[in-house]
C-alpha cells in the first residue's frame, strides 16, 4: 500500500493545521499578528486546475456584477 507523496503532504498539512489550532486554543502559541499567516496555505490541497477555474468563475461574476451596476446608473 504505497501512499503518494502528494497524499502524504496533504495529510501532514492537515495535521499541522489541526495541531496549530489546538495549541492556539490551549494558549500555547500566541495568536498571529498577521492575518496572512492565518490563511496562508488554506487552499494548498486544491489542485491548480480547479483553483484556476474557481478564479475564472469569480472574475466572471465580478464582471457581470459590474456590468449590472453600470446599466442601472444609466437613464
Secondary structure, 3 states (H helix, E strand, C coil): CCCCHHHHHHHHHHHHHHHHHHHHHCCCCCCCCCHHHHHCCCCCCCCHHHHHHHHHHHHHHHHHHHHHHHHHCCC
